[in-house]
Amino acid sequence: MSKIKYKYNIKTLSYEKFETTVRARVLRVLSYLVTGSIFAGVAMLVTYNLPFYTPKERKLLREKDEMALKYEILSTRLNLMSNVLNDLQDRDDNLYRVIFEAEPIPSDIRKAGYGGIDRYKDLDGYDNSKLMKAISMKLDQVSKQMYIQSKSYDEVSKLAKDKEKLLASIPAIQPIANKDLKHIPSGYGWRTDPIYKTGEFHPGLDFTANAGTEIFATGDGVVERADNMDQGYGNHVIINHGFGYQTLYGHMTKYIVHAGQKVKRGELIGYVGSTGRSTGPHVHYEVIRNGEKVNPINYFFNDLSPEEYARMTEMASKPAQTFD
């Protein structure tokens, strides 16, 4: 049952019965619909263009932003590590390996990749997939380069130990002390034979000194021979220093070492004498490198000053008669 409506007429000052037409009702309904549609459209536009998040969604968004920032920081740190590693590799190839006469590690080995692109396919499908894959690839590459560099330093460390051993083993001092030298030694090269007075190649140096003067090993090594089986050298000692070096000490009055014994540079091995084919107390000293007898005077860099070395070189090069 519809309600009867009345409208107050200000002219007649009385209420009059008011009846709405169908047309008026339709227009009113249409106005409501249009207004509601406009408000709904505005509400949808605002909703889709301005984010409205729940507290949980806001928390997740903050965590996502923090994660992206952490990835950026990690990427920067990896780049710094890579720069430091490149510097270490450069010094390794151009300094350490040069010092120890080792070949540098080829660049294609140092910079080799780590797996294919499928290795990182599990990282696809995320908002930061590109950044995550780039960081993972960089991390794998740096890890491999660090492993190669670690192995290189292991090798360099071994080379350093070998170099230290080499420097200790090379014959680098005189077999008798300067204070015990009686005369400048007869030199290496063609000299006059003291017995037959003919020209003969002298493969060592003759250090003249009083009988009984101490003779020292000129480098670390192992005694290879200590006997008088070679009559020309009389009582003599041969030391194997490794690295292709040997030294011989001849005409001793007495040796105090034996074959197989380890000796150190400067260690006493015997005493000056005149045994074997000798014309006076002295020690005949030879340096053998890779089976070839070389001039011993080139190996006294631990004993002589530049002035003493120059004087000894000059005197030893003059033609003279040997003592054996």
Residue frames as qw, qx, qy, qz and C-alpha x, y, z in Angstrom:
[[0.000, 0.889, 0.457, 0.000, 0.00, 0.00, 0.00],
 [0.441, 0.399, -0.016, 0.804, 1.52, 3.28, -1.14],
 [0.271, -0.534, -0.440, 0.669, 1.77, 6.12, 1.27],
 [0.186, 0.873, 0.361, 0.269, -0.13, 9.36, 0.57],
 [0.504, -0.131, -0.105, 0.847, 2.12, 12.40, 0.53],
 [0.011, 0.931, 0.364, -0.040, 1.18, 16.00, 1.21],
 [0.507, 0.215, 0.025, 0.835, 2.92, 19.18, 0.24],
 [0.153, -0.701, -0.386, 0.580, 2.58, 22.51, 2.07],
 [0.333, 0.645, 0.372, 0.578, 1.36, 25.35, -0.12],
 [0.334, -0.266, -0.275, 0.861, 2.73, 28.66, 1.11],
 [0.121, -0.208, -0.301, -0.923, 0.23, 30.60, -0.91],
 [0.587, -0.442, -0.452, -0.505, -2.89, 28.97, 0.49],
 [0.176, -0.472, 0.650, -0.569, -1.22, 28.20, 3.79],
 [0.852, -0.095, 0.312, -0.409, -2.54, 24.68, 3.70],
 [0.360, -0.281, 0.863, 0.214, -1.44, 21.14, 2.99],
 [0.710, 0.411, -0.162, -0.548, -2.38, 19.75, -0.36],
 [0.897, -0.028, 0.440, 0.021, -2.37, 16.22, -1.48],
 [0.145, 0.726, -0.559, -0.372, 0.72, 15.46, -3.62],
 [0.918, 0.152, 0.365, -0.026, 0.87, 12.68, -6.14],
 [0.176, -0.581, 0.622, 0.495, 4.08, 11.75, -8.08],
 [0.781, 0.475, -0.134, -0.383, 3.80, 10.67, -11.67],
 [0.958, 0.014, 0.215, 0.187, 5.39, 7.60, -13.16],
 [0.586, 0.691, -0.087, 0.415, 7.69, 9.78, -15.22],
 [0.187, -0.840, 0.344, -0.377, 8.94, 11.56, -12.13],
 [0.844, -0.404, 0.348, -0.063, 9.59, 8.30, -10.42],
 [0.897, 0.311, 0.109, 0.295, 11.54, 6.96, -13.39],
 [0.332, 0.803, -0.199, 0.452, 13.67, 10.11, -13.56],
 [0.482, -0.746, 0.368, -0.275, 14.37, 9.92, -9.86],
 [0.937, -0.164, 0.293, 0.092, 15.51, 6.27, -10.15],
 [0.748, 0.540, 0.015, 0.386, 17.65, 7.14, -13.13],
 [0.026, 0.874, -0.281, 0.396, 19.28, 10.00, -11.24],
 [0.724, -0.563, 0.380, -0.118, 20.11, 7.66, -8.39],
 [0.939, 0.127, 0.231, 0.220, 21.66, 5.15, -10.80],
 [0.525, 0.734, -0.088, 0.422, 23.75, 7.76, -12.60],
 [0.244, -0.840, 0.347, -0.337, 24.99, 9.26, -9.36],
 [0.850, -0.375, 0.370, -0.029, 25.84, 5.81, -7.98],
 [0.876, 0.365, 0.119, 0.291, 27.67, 4.88, -11.18],
 [0.274, 0.841, -0.226, 0.408, 29.72, 8.06, -11.05],
 [0.488, -0.717, 0.427, -0.257, 30.70, 7.43, -7.43],
 [0.943, -0.095, 0.312, 0.063, 31.52, 3.77, -8.22],
 [0.735, 0.590, -0.014, 0.334, 33.67, 4.76, -11.19],
 [0.015, 0.854, -0.346, 0.388, 35.59, 7.33, -9.14],
 [0.719, -0.532, 0.411, -0.173, 36.07, 4.78, -6.36],
 [0.947, 0.144, 0.220, 0.186, 37.40, 2.15, -8.79],
 [0.514, 0.757, -0.136, 0.379, 39.73, 4.68, -10.44],
 [0.250, -0.803, 0.418, -0.344, 41.18, 5.72, -7.12],
 [0.873, -0.320, 0.356, -0.094, 41.47, 2.12, -5.97],
 [0.910, 0.283, 0.163, 0.257, 43.41, 0.97, -9.04],
 [0.464, 0.724, -0.128, 0.494, 45.70, 3.98, -9.26],
 [0.172, -0.691, 0.468, -0.523, 46.44, 4.66, -5.63],
 [0.560, 0.045, -0.817, 0.128, 47.80, 1.68, -3.65],
 [0.593, -0.518, 0.237, -0.569, 45.95, 0.70, -0.56],
 [0.565, 0.208, -0.788, 0.127, 47.77, -2.06, 1.31],
 [0.783, -0.567, -0.218, -0.130, 47.03, -4.06, 4.37],
 [0.381, -0.812, 0.438, -0.051, 49.61, -3.96, 7.18],
 [0.832, -0.143, 0.505, 0.182, 50.84, -7.44, 6.14],
 [0.692, 0.617, 0.227, 0.299, 51.24, -6.33, 2.54],
 [0.048, 0.960, -0.210, 0.179, 53.14, -3.23, 3.63],
 [0.627, -0.596, 0.498, 0.062, 55.52, -5.42, 5.68],
 [0.837, 0.172, 0.450, 0.261, 56.16, -7.71, 2.70],
 [0.470, 0.839, 0.076, 0.265, 56.85, -4.72, 0.45],
 [0.233, -0.899, 0.363, -0.072, 59.37, -3.32, 2.95],
 [0.757, -0.326, 0.544, 0.156, 61.13, -6.70, 3.11],
 [0.756, 0.502, 0.325, 0.267, 61.25, -6.83, -0.68],
 [0.221, 0.943, -0.120, 0.218, 62.82, -3.37, -0.86],
 [0.485, -0.736, 0.473, -0.005, 65.35, -4.31, 1.83],
 [0.850, -0.008, 0.485, 0.206, 66.27, -7.49, -0.07],
 [0.610, 0.725, 0.149, 0.284, 66.82, -5.53, -3.29],
 [0.066, -0.941, 0.289, -0.161, 69.06, -3.09, -1.40],
 [0.697, -0.491, 0.517, 0.077, 71.05, -5.95, 0.12],
 [0.832, 0.322, 0.365, 0.267, 71.57, -7.43, -3.35],
 [0.360, 0.893, -0.048, 0.267, 72.85, -4.08, -4.59],
 [0.352, -0.825, 0.433, -0.094, 75.27, -3.83, -1.64],
 [0.836, -0.174, 0.501, 0.139, 76.40, -7.41, -2.21],
 [0.722, 0.608, 0.199, 0.265, 77.00, -6.66, -5.87],
 [0.100, 0.940, -0.243, 0.219, 79.15, -3.64, -4.94],
 [0.579, -0.627, 0.520, -0.029, 81.18, -5.68, -2.46],
 [0.880, 0.138, 0.414, 0.186, 81.72, -8.42, -5.02],
 [0.536, 0.800, 0.005, 0.271, 83.02, -5.85, -7.49],
 [0.196, -0.874, 0.413, -0.164, 85.47, -4.56, -4.86],
 [0.781, -0.321, 0.533, 0.050, 86.61, -8.12, -4.12],
 [0.818, 0.465, 0.265, 0.209, 87.06, -8.74, -7.83],
 [0.275, 0.911, -0.200, 0.233, 89.23, -5.61, -8.14],
 [0.456, -0.705, 0.534, -0.094, 91.41, -6.71, -5.20],
 [0.870, -0.009, 0.485, 0.091, 91.68, -10.20, -6.68],
 [0.673, 0.707, 0.069, 0.207, 92.70, -8.77, -10.06],
 [0.010, -0.899, 0.397, -0.186, 95.46, -6.81, -8.31],
 [0.680, -0.445, 0.582, -0.034, 96.69, -9.96, -6.54],
 [0.870, 0.319, 0.351, 0.137, 96.69, -11.85, -9.83],
 [0.443, 0.866, -0.126, 0.194, 98.66, -9.07, -11.52],
 [0.242, -0.792, 0.540, -0.151, 101.31, -9.06, -8.78],
 [0.844, -0.160, 0.511, -0.015, 101.41, -12.85, -8.81],
 [0.817, 0.485, 0.243, 0.196, 102.09, -13.02, -12.56],
 [0.438, 0.810, -0.076, 0.382, 104.33, -9.96, -12.91],
 [0.181, -0.797, 0.461, -0.346, 106.25, -9.95, -9.64],
 [0.710, -0.404, 0.549, -0.176, 106.31, -13.17, -7.64],
 [0.919, 0.234, 0.310, 0.070, 106.48, -15.52, -10.61],
 [0.497, 0.809, -0.227, 0.217, 109.07, -13.32, -12.32],
 [0.282, -0.754, 0.551, -0.219, 111.27, -13.43, -9.21],
 [0.671, -0.256, 0.691, -0.085, 111.08, -17.22, -9.07],
 [0.123, 0.374, -0.735, -0.552, 111.36, -17.65, -12.85],
 [0.343, 0.292, 0.885, -0.118, 107.95, -19.31, -13.19],
 [0.003, 0.287, 0.612, 0.737, 105.53, -18.94, -16.07],
 [0.352, 0.024, 0.270, -0.896, 102.45, -16.75, -15.41],
 [0.381, 0.323, 0.848, -0.179, 99.06, -18.44, -15.26],
 [0.089, 0.247, 0.611, 0.746, 97.27, -18.03, -18.63],
 [0.294, 0.027, 0.158, -0.942, 94.42, -15.52, -18.63],
 [0.626, -0.081, -0.519, -0.577, 91.97, -18.03, -20.14],
 [0.548, -0.191, -0.782, 0.228, 92.44, -20.20, -17.05],
 [0.119, -0.136, -0.485, 0.855, 92.16, -17.34, -14.58],
 [0.351, 0.166, 0.040, -0.920, 89.06, -15.82, -16.24],
 [0.208, -0.122, -0.911, -0.335, 87.31, -19.05, -17.21],
 [0.555, -0.320, -0.131, -0.757, 83.53, -19.12, -16.71],
 [0.186, -0.102, 0.878, -0.428, 81.69, -21.25, -14.21],
 [0.352, 0.390, 0.834, -0.168, 78.97, -23.44, -15.73],
 [0.098, 0.333, 0.587, 0.731, 76.41, -22.41, -18.39],
 [0.285, -0.242, 0.005, -0.928, 73.38, -20.16, -18.32],
 [0.698, -0.318, -0.540, -0.346, 71.13, -23.09, -17.37],
 [0.471, -0.046, -0.674, 0.567, 72.98, -23.19, -14.07],
 [0.017, 0.127, 0.380, -0.916, 70.94, -20.17, -12.95],
 [0.297, -0.306, -0.620, -0.659, 67.52, -21.00, -14.45],
 [0.391, -0.504, -0.738, 0.219, 66.09, -21.57, -10.95],
 [0.188, -0.401, -0.263, 0.857, 66.41, -17.84, -10.37],
 [0.075, -0.214, -0.508, -0.831, 64.06, -16.95, -13.23],
 [0.331, -0.574, -0.690, -0.289, 60.56, -15.63, -12.54],
 [0.399, -0.623, -0.423, 0.522, 61.35, -13.19, -9.76],
 [0.115, 0.981, 0.146, -0.052, 61.15, -9.40, -9.75],
 [0.136, -0.869, 0.450, 0.154, 64.94, -9.19, -9.24],
 [0.959, 0.101, 0.242, 0.110, 65.87, -12.24, -11.32],
 [0.603, 0.714, -0.132, 0.332, 68.36, -10.33, -13.48],
 [0.128, -0.804, 0.442, -0.376, 70.18, -8.90, -10.46],
 [0.812, -0.377, 0.415, -0.166, 70.15, -12.22, -8.62],
 [0.930, 0.293, 0.129, 0.178, 71.59, -14.09, -11.62],
 [0.404, 0.794, -0.260, 0.372, 74.29, -11.46, -12.18],
 [0.373, -0.717, 0.487, -0.331, 75.38, -11.64, -8.54],
 [0.923, -0.157, 0.346, -0.066, 75.36, -15.45, -8.54],
 [0.820, 0.507, -0.021, 0.266, 77.51, -15.54, -11.67],
 [0.150, 0.821, -0.367, 0.410, 79.95, -12.99, -10.22],
 [0.633, -0.571, 0.447, -0.271, 80.15, -14.90, -6.94],
 [0.967, 0.067, 0.233, 0.075, 80.89, -18.18, -8.73],
 [0.640, 0.670, -0.140, 0.350, 83.54, -16.51, -10.88],
 [0.120, -0.800, 0.432, -0.398, 85.25, -14.84, -7.92],
 [0.831, -0.377, 0.376, -0.161, 85.18, -18.15, -6.01],
 [0.931, 0.276, 0.103, 0.216, 86.90, -19.95, -8.88],
 [0.401, 0.771, -0.249, 0.427, 89.49, -17.19, -9.30],
 [0.428, -0.722, 0.429, -0.334, 90.23, -17.29, -5.57],
 [0.947, -0.144, 0.288, 0.006, 90.72, -21.07, -5.76],
 [0.785, 0.508, -0.028, 0.354, 93.13, -20.71, -8.70],
 [0.090, 0.829, -0.321, 0.449, 94.99, -17.90, -6.90],
 [0.710, -0.566, 0.363, -0.208, 95.24, -20.01, -3.75],
 [0.956, 0.090, 0.197, 0.196, 96.79, -22.85, -5.75],
 [0.530, 0.723, -0.131, 0.423, 99.15, -20.37, -7.38],
 [0.243, -0.809, 0.384, -0.372, 100.32, -19.10, -3.99],
 [0.908, -0.293, 0.300, -0.008, 100.92, -22.71, -2.92],
 [0.844, 0.391, 0.069, 0.360, 103.18, -23.07, -5.94],
 [0.206, 0.831, -0.217, 0.469, 104.91, -19.74, -5.29],
 [0.607, -0.688, 0.328, -0.223, 105.47, -20.76, -1.66],
 [0.946, -0.058, 0.251, 0.197, 107.15, -23.96, -2.83],
 [0.623, 0.637, -0.019, 0.453, 109.23, -21.97, -5.33],
 [0.153, -0.876, 0.264, -0.374, 110.28, -19.61, -2.53],
 [0.796, -0.490, 0.355, -0.026, 111.39, -22.53, -0.36],
 [0.888, 0.246, 0.196, 0.336, 113.27, -24.03, -3.30],
 [0.349, 0.821, -0.099, 0.442, 114.82, -20.62, -4.03],
 [0.448, -0.799, 0.328, -0.232, 115.90, -20.29, -0.40],
 [0.901, -0.214, 0.351, 0.137, 117.42, -23.76, -0.58],
 [0.734, 0.554, 0.097, 0.382, 119.10, -22.89, -3.89],
 [0.077, 0.899, -0.215, 0.373, 120.64, -19.71, -2.46],
 [0.627, -0.644, 0.422, -0.118, 121.99, -21.69, 0.50],
 [0.922, 0.010, 0.354, 0.157, 123.32, -24.42, -1.76],
 [0.600, 0.756, -0.074, 0.251, 125.14, -22.40, -4.41],
 [0.742, -0.204, -0.129, 0.626, 128.88, -22.30, -3.61],
 [0.086, 0.923, 0.185, 0.326, 129.24, -18.65, -2.60],
 [0.398, -0.875, 0.274, 0.036, 132.32, -18.34, -0.33],
 [0.384, 0.634, -0.668, 0.065, 136.01, -19.16, -0.53],
 [0.880, -0.156, -0.449, 0.006, 137.08, -22.58, 0.79],
 [0.621, -0.248, -0.383, 0.637, 139.59, -20.93, 3.14],
 [0.150, -0.911, -0.285, 0.259, 139.36, -17.60, 4.99],
 [0.400, 0.867, -0.078, 0.289, 141.01, -14.47, 3.58],
 [0.346, -0.845, 0.388, -0.129, 143.21, -14.16, 6.64],
 [0.799, -0.277, 0.519, 0.120, 144.67, -17.61, 5.98],
 [0.758, 0.634, 0.075, 0.129, 145.57, -16.97, 2.33],
 [0.650, -0.445, 0.241, 0.568, 149.32, -16.99, 1.78],
 [0.148, -0.208, 0.485, 0.837, 149.30, -15.87, -1.84],
 [0.594, 0.371, -0.033, -0.713, 146.75, -14.88, -4.49],
 [0.777, 0.042, 0.626, -0.049, 145.51, -18.17, -5.90],
 [0.128, -0.172, 0.743, 0.634, 146.54, -19.58, -9.25],
 [0.503, 0.298, 0.101, -0.805, 143.68, -19.04, -11.62],
 [0.720, 0.331, 0.595, -0.133, 141.29, -20.92, -13.84],
 [0.571, 0.780, -0.113, -0.230, 142.38, -21.42, -17.45],
 [0.861, 0.371, -0.197, 0.287, 145.54, -22.24, -19.38],
 [0.393, -0.852, 0.342, -0.050, 148.53, -22.32, -17.04],
 [0.412, 0.571, -0.707, 0.072, 152.04, -23.82, -16.88],
 [0.920, -0.252, -0.298, -0.047, 152.25, -27.35, -15.49],
 [0.364, -0.843, 0.379, -0.112, 154.52, -27.23, -12.39],
 [0.782, -0.282, 0.535, 0.151, 156.14, -30.59, -13.18],
 [0.707, 0.301, 0.498, 0.402, 156.27, -30.87, -16.96],
 [0.144, -0.518, 0.112, 0.835, 156.46, -27.10, -17.61],
 [0.088, 0.233, 0.723, 0.644, 154.01, -27.42, -20.47],
 [0.368, -0.104, -0.031, -0.924, 150.77, -25.60, -21.15],
 [0.191, -0.270, -0.943, 0.046, 147.81, -27.24, -19.42],
 [0.361, -0.543, -0.277, -0.706, 144.22, -26.23, -18.75],
 [0.139, 0.004, -0.751, 0.646, 143.70, -25.64, -15.04],
 [0.316, -0.493, -0.658, -0.473, 140.00, -26.29, -14.17],
 [0.516, -0.728, -0.441, 0.102, 140.01, -24.63, -10.74],
 [0.008, -0.886, 0.247, -0.392, 141.72, -22.22, -8.36],
 [0.735, -0.034, -0.508, 0.448, 144.76, -22.95, -6.15],
 [0.358, -0.873, 0.039, -0.330, 144.46, -21.32, -2.73],
 [0.621, 0.259, -0.559, 0.484, 147.89, -21.39, -1.09],
 [0.518, -0.724, 0.134, -0.435, 147.99, -21.50, 2.69],
 [0.106, -0.514, 0.807, -0.271, 149.97, -23.10, 5.49],
 [0.488, -0.063, -0.863, -0.113, 149.53, -26.83, 5.96],
 [0.216, -0.328, -0.798, 0.457, 146.75, -27.53, 8.43],
 [0.213, 0.077, 0.034, -0.973, 144.69, -24.44, 7.50],
 [0.435, 0.334, 0.743, -0.383, 140.99, -25.11, 7.81],
 [0.101, -0.038, -0.665, -0.739, 138.96, -25.79, 4.65],
 [0.382, 0.286, 0.549, -0.686, 135.22, -25.04, 4.61],
 [0.334, 0.472, 0.783, 0.228, 132.27, -26.19, 2.53],
 [0.056, -0.067, 0.170, 0.982, 131.28, -23.33, 0.24],
 [0.538, -0.116, -0.228, -0.803, 127.56, -24.23, 0.15],
 [0.695, -0.119, 0.552, -0.445, 125.00, -26.57, 1.69],
 [0.678, 0.356, -0.535, -0.358, 125.04, -30.08, 0.28],
 [0.943, -0.234, 0.215, -0.100, 125.82, -33.76, 0.70],
 [0.206, -0.630, 0.704, 0.256, 129.34, -35.22, 0.61],
 [0.866, 0.382, -0.143, -0.290, 129.57, -37.33, -2.51],
 [0.865, 0.205, -0.329, 0.319, 133.18, -38.46, -2.13],
 [0.319, -0.857, 0.372, -0.160, 135.80, -38.23, 0.60],
 [0.949, -0.096, 0.223, 0.200, 138.84, -40.37, -0.30],
 [0.124, -0.735, 0.498, 0.444, 142.23, -40.44, -2.03],
 [0.784, 0.227, 0.569, 0.096, 141.29, -42.80, -4.84],
 [0.552, 0.799, 0.084, 0.224, 142.17, -40.17, -7.47],
 [0.747, -0.244, -0.054, 0.616, 145.95, -39.84, -7.07],
 [0.317, 0.496, 0.149, 0.795, 146.06, -36.50, -8.85],
 [0.317, -0.731, -0.097, -0.596, 143.87, -34.83, -6.21],
 [0.208, 0.218, -0.770, 0.562, 145.25, -36.78, -3.24],
 [0.051, -0.438, -0.786, 0.433, 142.96, -36.58, -0.24],
 [0.135, -0.089, -0.259, -0.952, 139.93, -34.79, -1.63],
 [0.244, 0.423, 0.735, -0.470, 136.25, -34.16, -1.01],
 [0.095, -0.212, -0.558, -0.797, 133.45, -33.70, -3.52],
 [0.212, 0.349, 0.623, -0.667, 130.18, -32.11, -2.32],
 [0.021, 0.422, 0.724, 0.545, 126.93, -32.36, -4.26],
 [0.071, 0.171, 0.321, -0.929, 124.95, -29.17, -3.65],
 [0.355, 0.587, 0.716, -0.130, 121.96, -30.11, -5.80],
 [0.313, 0.872, 0.134, -0.352, 120.52, -27.84, -8.50],
 [0.779, 0.592, -0.029, 0.205, 123.31, -29.08, -10.78],
 [0.048, 0.865, -0.417, 0.277, 126.20, -27.83, -8.57],
 [0.923, -0.241, -0.153, 0.257, 129.21, -29.74, -7.20],
 [0.010, 0.912, -0.387, 0.137, 132.45, -28.57, -5.63],
 [0.925, 0.053, -0.257, 0.275, 135.81, -30.34, -5.31],
 [0.295, -0.885, 0.339, -0.120, 138.51, -29.72, -2.65],
 [0.925, 0.237, -0.245, 0.168, 141.86, -31.38, -3.39],
 [0.536, 0.445, -0.475, 0.538, 145.29, -32.09, -1.86],
 [0.565, -0.719, 0.081, -0.397, 144.05, -32.09, 1.75],
 [0.119, 0.435, -0.827, 0.335, 146.33, -33.28, 4.47],
 [0.029, 0.193, 0.928, -0.317, 143.19, -34.65, 6.14],
 [0.402, -0.317, -0.369, -0.775, 139.43, -34.66, 5.57],
 [0.125, -0.019, 0.779, -0.614, 136.94, -34.99, 8.45],
 [0.673, 0.214, 0.140, -0.694, 133.74, -35.79, 6.58],
 [0.358, -0.043, 0.919, 0.156, 132.44, -38.95, 4.94],
 [0.183, -0.110, -0.678, -0.703, 130.32, -39.84, 1.89],
 [0.340, -0.539, -0.740, -0.215, 126.60, -39.28, 2.51],
 [0.318, -0.476, -0.465, 0.675, 127.15, -36.68, 5.23],
 [0.115, 0.880, 0.363, 0.285, 125.13, -33.46, 5.04],
 [0.487, -0.208, -0.144, 0.836, 127.14, -30.26, 5.42],
 [0.064, 0.928, 0.333, -0.153, 126.32, -26.57, 5.69],
 [0.447, 0.747, -0.067, 0.487, 128.03, -23.60, 4.08],
 [0.102, -0.788, 0.400, -0.458, 131.01, -22.62, 6.23],
 [0.897, -0.386, 0.178, -0.125, 131.25, -26.05, 7.92],
 [0.152, -0.674, 0.711, 0.133, 134.77, -27.45, 8.43],
 [0.950, 0.233, -0.026, -0.207, 135.47, -30.39, 6.09],
 [0.918, 0.063, -0.035, 0.391, 139.27, -30.79, 6.20],
 [0.375, -0.815, 0.181, 0.404, 142.72, -29.19, 6.29],
 [0.475, 0.815, -0.307, -0.131, 145.15, -27.81, 3.73],
 [0.777, -0.339, 0.475, 0.234, 147.89, -30.22, 2.67],
 [0.257, 0.670, -0.536, -0.445, 150.00, -31.26, -0.30],
 [0.624, -0.026, 0.781, -0.010, 148.87, -34.80, -1.05],
 [0.707, 0.585, 0.398, 0.007, 148.54, -36.23, -4.55],
 [0.609, 0.386, 0.216, 0.659, 150.07, -34.38, -7.49],
 [0.179, -0.972, -0.139, -0.065, 151.09, -31.21, -5.65],
 [0.614, 0.397, -0.252, 0.634, 154.19, -29.05, -5.29],
 [0.113, 0.190, -0.442, 0.869, 153.25, -27.23, -2.10],
 [0.028, 0.415, 0.781, -0.466, 150.56, -26.76, 0.57],
 [0.282, 0.084, -0.188, -0.937, 147.36, -25.49, -1.03],
 [0.504, 0.338, 0.740, -0.290, 143.77, -26.45, -1.74],
 [0.027, -0.005, -0.661, -0.750, 142.76, -27.04, -5.32],
 [0.339, 0.409, 0.588, -0.610, 139.15, -25.87, -5.60],
 [0.022, -0.100, -0.718, -0.688, 136.71, -26.56, -8.44],
 [0.491, 0.319, 0.402, -0.704, 133.09, -25.65, -9.13],
 [0.070, 0.077, 0.887, 0.449, 131.18, -28.01, -11.41],
 [0.468, 0.334, 0.289, -0.765, 127.85, -26.93, -12.85],
 [0.838, 0.387, 0.113, -0.366, 125.74, -29.43, -14.79],
 [0.937, 0.049, 0.240, 0.248, 128.85, -31.59, -15.27],
 [0.563, 0.654, -0.021, 0.506, 131.01, -28.76, -16.61],
 [0.584, -0.415, -0.230, 0.658, 133.90, -27.23, -14.66],
 [0.144, 0.889, 0.222, 0.373, 133.43, -23.45, -14.46],
 [0.336, 0.456, -0.349, 0.747, 135.50, -20.59, -13.09],
 [0.476, -0.513, -0.642, 0.313, 135.10, -20.59, -9.26],
 [0.238, -0.100, -0.177, 0.950, 135.96, -16.92, -9.01],
 [0.271, -0.321, -0.388, -0.821, 132.47, -16.06, -10.23],
 [0.633, -0.485, -0.570, -0.199, 130.96, -17.58, -7.07],
 [0.480, -0.145, -0.513, 0.697, 132.62, -15.61, -4.27],
 [0.111, -0.605, -0.230, -0.755, 129.85, -13.00, -3.95],
 [0.641, -0.702, -0.284, -0.123, 129.29, -13.70, -0.23],
 [0.794, -0.333, -0.109, 0.497, 132.93, -13.28, 0.74],
 [0.507, -0.011, 0.139, 0.851, 134.55, -10.41, -1.12],
 [0.120, 0.754, 0.186, -0.619, 133.96, -6.70, -1.41],
 [0.653, 0.746, 0.129, -0.022, 133.80, -5.28, -4.95],
 [0.097, 0.874, -0.476, -0.019, 137.38, -4.03, -4.58],
 [0.502, -0.402, 0.766, 0.000, 138.67, -7.39, -3.31],
 [0.783, 0.350, 0.513, -0.044, 136.81, -9.24, -6.05],
 [0.514, 0.851, -0.100, -0.045, 138.24, -6.98, -8.77],
 [0.094, -0.760, 0.643, 0.001, 141.78, -7.44, -7.44],
 [0.640, -0.165, 0.749, -0.035, 141.43, -11.22, -7.15],
 [0.757, 0.565, 0.318, -0.078, 139.99, -11.46, -10.66],
 [0.344, 0.882, -0.321, -0.039, 142.91, -9.47, -12.05],
 [0.244, -0.617, 0.747, -0.035, 145.55, -11.54, -10.26],
 [0.712, 0.020, 0.694, -0.106, 143.93, -14.90, -10.98],
 [0.727, 0.653, 0.172, -0.123, 143.70, -14.12, -14.69],
 [0.119, 0.828, -0.527, -0.150, 147.46, -13.56, -15.10],
 [0.863, 0.264, -0.430, 0.013, 149.48, -16.42, -16.59],
 [0.316, -0.657, 0.610, -0.310, 151.27, -18.32, -13.84],
 [0.400, 0.181, -0.898, 0.014, 152.39, -21.75, -12.75],
 [0.756, -0.432, -0.218, -0.441, 149.88, -23.92, -10.92],
 [0.317, -0.551, 0.692, -0.342, 150.57, -25.81, -7.72],
 [0.690, -0.018, 0.705, -0.161, 149.28, -29.14, -9.01]]
